[in-house]
Amino acid sequence: MVADNAISIADAHFSESAWFRAIYVGEDPAGFIMLHNGYDYEDGLECHGVFLWRLMVAGPYQGSGVGRGAIEMIVESLKARGISELYAGCGQGPSSPAPFYEKLGFVPTGVFYGDDDDEIEIVLRW
Ligand SMILES: CC(C)(COP(=O)(O)OP(=O)(O)OC[C@H]1O[C@@H](n2cnc3c(N)ncnc32)[C@H](O)[C@@H]1OP(=O)(O)O)[C@@H](O)C(=O)NCCC(=O)NCCS
């Protein structure tokens, strides 16, 4: 399940480890991205590295490379900080964004999240 953006922004304000930005296409707001830097375990995230906490591309912009572009920009910025991997969590099932992450090169780590272990941890390394 994908959290509402308002919930994500509220989460971010309660976490010193959150970094979040709007995604724009030209002048138009087209999505939202949020990272967790892995230092604050009170946020309920068990990942030790930089974690893609939320990613949402607005319906009209989906499927046009916006999500890929946002991840590529994040990777460039992490590279500049000497970081060489980005973790994410991904639900499974028919509406899962897993194919998107696979196309970008993310692979499963073997770790599962959630009460029913229904979310898999994935990682992109460079
Ligand atoms: C999942 C999401 C972030 C992908 O962003 P996007 O801008 O639509 O994806 P892109 O256009 O950059 O796609 C990159 C590649 O992944 C593929 N892809 C994207 N979503 C896909 C999906 N659901 N199933 C299969 N392939 C998908 C695209 O076809 C494209 O492939 P190509 O490079 O061969 O052309 C976006 O669709 C979204 O916000 N969905 C709703 C919220 C959500 O699921 N967020 C993720 C929470 S973990």
The ligand as a MOL file (V3000), in Angstrom:
LIG
                    3D

  0  0  0     0  0            999 V3000
M  V30 BEGIN CTAB
M  V30 COUNTS 48 50 0 0 0
M  V30 BEGIN ATOM
M  V30 1 C 5.9950 3.0840 -9.6360 0
M  V30 2 C 6.2590 4.5230 -10.1450 0
M  V30 3 C 7.0760 5.2830 -9.1010 0
M  V30 4 C 7.0620 4.4230 -11.4600 0
M  V30 5 O 7.3460 5.7350 -11.9500 0
M  V30 6 P 7.1050 6.0800 -13.4960 0
M  V30 7 O 7.5250 7.4700 -13.7400 0
M  V30 8 O 5.7020 5.7210 -13.8400 0
M  V30 9 O 8.0970 5.0500 -14.2040 0
M  V30 10 P 9.0350 5.3250 -15.4850 0
M  V30 11 O 8.2050 5.8910 -16.5610 0
M  V30 12 O 10.2470 6.0740 -15.0840 0
M  V30 13 O 9.3980 3.8110 -15.8600 0
M  V30 14 C 10.7180 3.2920 -15.9450 0
M  V30 15 C 10.5910 1.8880 -16.5370 0
M  V30 16 O 9.8280 1.0580 -15.6420 0
M  V30 17 C 8.6750 0.5390 -16.3080 0
M  V30 18 N 7.5550 0.5380 -15.3610 0
M  V30 19 C 7.1490 1.5530 -14.5750 0
M  V30 20 N 6.1180 1.1610 -13.8020 0
M  V30 21 C 5.8720 -0.1240 -14.1380 0
M  V30 22 C 4.9210 -1.0870 -13.6930 0
M  V30 23 N 4.0140 -0.7950 -12.7410 0
M  V30 24 N 4.9610 -2.3320 -14.2530 0
M  V30 25 C 5.8740 -2.6400 -15.2220 0
M  V30 26 N 6.8060 -1.7650 -15.6650 0
M  V30 27 C 6.7990 -0.5270 -15.1300 0
M  V30 28 C 8.4260 1.4910 -17.4630 0
M  V30 29 O 7.7270 0.8490 -18.5150 0
M  V30 30 C 9.8460 1.8810 -17.8630 0
M  V30 31 O 10.4090 0.8430 -18.6370 0
M  V30 32 P 11.3410 1.1860 -19.9190 0
M  V30 33 O 12.5170 1.9400 -19.3850 0
M  V30 34 O 11.6830 -0.1400 -20.4870 0
M  V30 35 O 10.5130 2.0400 -20.8090 0
M  V30 36 C 4.9450 5.2910 -10.4560 0
M  V30 37 O 4.2210 4.6040 -11.4380 0
M  V30 38 C 4.0650 5.4800 -9.2370 0
M  V30 39 O 4.2340 6.4490 -8.5170 0
M  V30 40 N 3.0790 4.5830 -8.9950 0
M  V30 41 C 2.1520 4.7110 -7.8980 0
M  V30 42 C 2.8140 4.7500 -6.5290 0
M  V30 43 C 3.8010 3.6330 -6.2750 0
M  V30 44 O 3.5470 2.4580 -6.5630 0
M  V30 45 N 4.9570 4.0220 -5.7140 0
M  V30 46 C 6.0330 3.1120 -5.3470 0
M  V30 47 C 5.9210 2.8010 -3.8770 0
M  V30 48 S 7.1820 1.6680 -3.3690 0
M  V30 END ATOM
M  V30 BEGIN BOND
M  V30 1 1 1 2
M  V30 2 1 2 3
M  V30 3 1 2 4
M  V30 4 1 2 36
M  V30 5 1 4 5
M  V30 6 1 5 6
M  V30 7 2 6 7
M  V30 8 1 6 8
M  V30 9 1 6 9
M  V30 10 1 9 10
M  V30 11 2 10 11
M  V30 12 1 10 12
M  V30 13 1 10 13
M  V30 14 1 13 14
M  V30 15 1 14 15
M  V30 16 1 15 16
M  V30 17 1 15 30
M  V30 18 1 16 17
M  V30 19 1 17 18
M  V30 20 1 17 28
M  V30 21 1 18 19
M  V30 22 1 18 27
M  V30 23 2 19 20
M  V30 24 1 20 21
M  V30 25 1 21 22
M  V30 26 2 21 27
M  V30 27 1 22 23
M  V30 28 2 22 24
M  V30 29 1 24 25
M  V30 30 2 25 26
M  V30 31 1 26 27
M  V30 32 1 28 29
M  V30 33 1 28 30
M  V30 34 1 30 31
M  V30 35 1 31 32
M  V30 36 2 32 33
M  V30 37 1 32 34
M  V30 38 1 32 35
M  V30 39 1 36 37
M  V30 40 1 36 38
M  V30 41 2 38 39
M  V30 42 1 38 40
M  V30 43 1 40 41
M  V30 44 1 41 42
M  V30 45 1 42 43
M  V30 46 2 43 44
M  V30 47 1 43 45
M  V30 48 1 45 46
M  V30 49 1 46 47
M  V30 50 1 47 48
M  V30 END BOND
M  V30 END CTAB
M  END
